[in-house]
Amino acid sequence: MIDPTELLVWYDREQRDLPWRRPGVTPWQILVSEFMLQQTPVARVEPIWLSWIARWPTPSATAAAGAADVLRAWGKLGYPRRAKRLHECATAIAADYGDEVPSDVDVLLTLPGIGAYTARAVACFAYRQRVPVVDTNVRRVVARAVHGRADSAASSHDLGDVAALLPEGPDAPRFSVAVMELGATVCVARAPRCGLCPLGTCTWRSLGYPAATAPPRRAQRYAGTDRQVRGRLLDVLRGSESPVTRAELDVVWLTDPAQRDRALDSLLVDGLIEQMTDGRFALAGEGA
């Protein structure tokens, strides 16, 4: 088990000063941070999140923005479909929920772009509910401290494992974010900083740090992938105030024309860009 008291004492002392954790941040602004933080480091998210909420502090403000403006504001966070889904989510909240983010997990799950993790994260961090929140960091801490395993593959038992650790009363949400913080800063995947761990009891440590049984995950490469090509194409469109020609797009990736064509087609299919009747290309919503 994980002792909530020792973990919370550590968290109060060592927590990072992240802007979406500060007093006065609204449920919508927390939801925006959760969209942005998916597979993206905190350091890249923070400046874009600050700019975003200053410009669009509410769901209705985001919904009123054009799709192209949203894609430009997303910048280089990557996975731009998240921006499109966030815009759709804002539109649904503004239209159907009086511009207030729902607090119920089941209702949150019906909104565009919101999955199991995000729904519970919003319920917990925005509405202080006692619900289990499981991301990669939490899963790793539980695997090591509770089960004595170095690796932390997703399991159907994850929610139950975390729910069993939650303290009763108002400390439950703070405990959830503390476990996540521990996994992000101390109990990291590679070279965990066990000497800084606040937990008096860790099963993995007591067993002598047994090695992982699963093969190591290969780091996802970016250079040369379709994702990189998509990003290059979007950069051209984000940087232009008017639609661009196919020739202007072609020059960004000359090494593999077939890959470039595939990336361009995928952007069209995803609804992130559109083609005008004269053949030029623009960000979604700018091709009229």
DALIN-V479636 format. One record per backbone hydrogen bond with DSSP energy under -1.0 kcal/mol. CO is the residue of the C=O (numbers start at 0). NH is the residue of the N-H. If there is no record, write none. Layout:
co={CO | CO}
nh={NH | NH}
This chain:
co={2 | 3 | 4 | 5 | 6 | 7 | 8 | 9 | 10 | 15 | 17 | 18 | 21 | 25 | 26 | 27 | 28 | 29 | 30 | 31 | 32 | 36 | 40 | 41 | 44 | 45 | 46 | 47 | 48 | 49 | 50 | 51 | 57 | 58 | 59 | 65 | 66 | 67 | 68 | 69 | 73 | 78 | 79 | 80 | 81 | 82 | 83 | 84 | 85 | 86 | 87 | 88 | 89 | 90 | 91 | 92 | 92 | 96 | 103 | 104 | 106 | 107 | 110 | 114 | 115 | 116 | 117 | 118 | 119 | 120 | 121 | 121 | 122 | 123 | 128 | 134 | 135 | 136 | 137 | 138 | 139 | 140 | 141 | 141 | 142 | 143 | 144 | 154 | 156 | 157 | 158 | 159 | 161 | 168 | 170 | 171 | 172 | 173 | 174 | 175 | 176 | 177 | 178 | 179 | 180 | 181 | 181 | 185 | 185 | 191 | 192 | 193 | 201 | 202 | 203 | 204 | 221 | 224 | 225 | 226 | 227 | 228 | 229 | 230 | 231 | 232 | 233 | 234 | 243 | 244 | 245 | 246 | 248 | 249 | 255 | 256 | 257 | 258 | 259 | 260 | 261 | 262 | 263 | 264 | 265 | 266 | 266 | 267 | 271 | 273 | 275 | 279 | 280 | 281 | 282}
nh={6 | 7 | 8 | 9 | 10 | 11 | 12 | 13 | 14 | 17 | 20 | 21 | 24 | 29 | 30 | 31 | 32 | 33 | 34 | 35 | 36 | 39 | 44 | 45 | 48 | 49 | 50 | 51 | 52 | 53 | 54 | 55 | 61 | 62 | 63 | 69 | 70 | 71 | 72 | 73 | 76 | 81 | 83 | 84 | 85 | 86 | 87 | 88 | 89 | 90 | 91 | 92 | 93 | 94 | 95 | 96 | 98 | 99 | 107 | 108 | 109 | 110 | 113 | 118 | 119 | 120 | 121 | 122 | 123 | 124 | 125 | 126 | 128 | 127 | 130 | 138 | 139 | 140 | 141 | 142 | 143 | 144 | 145 | 146 | 148 | 203 | 202 | 157 | 160 | 161 | 162 | 163 | 164 | 171 | 174 | 175 | 176 | 177 | 178 | 179 | 180 | 181 | 182 | 183 | 184 | 185 | 186 | 187 | 192 | 193 | 195 | 196 | 205 | 206 | 208 | 207 | 224 | 228 | 229 | 230 | 231 | 232 | 233 | 234 | 235 | 236 | 237 | 238 | 280 | 248 | 249 | 250 | 251 | 252 | 259 | 260 | 261 | 262 | 263 | 264 | 265 | 266 | 267 | 268 | 269 | 271 | 272 | 270 | 283 | 281 | 278 | 275 | 243 | 273 | 285}
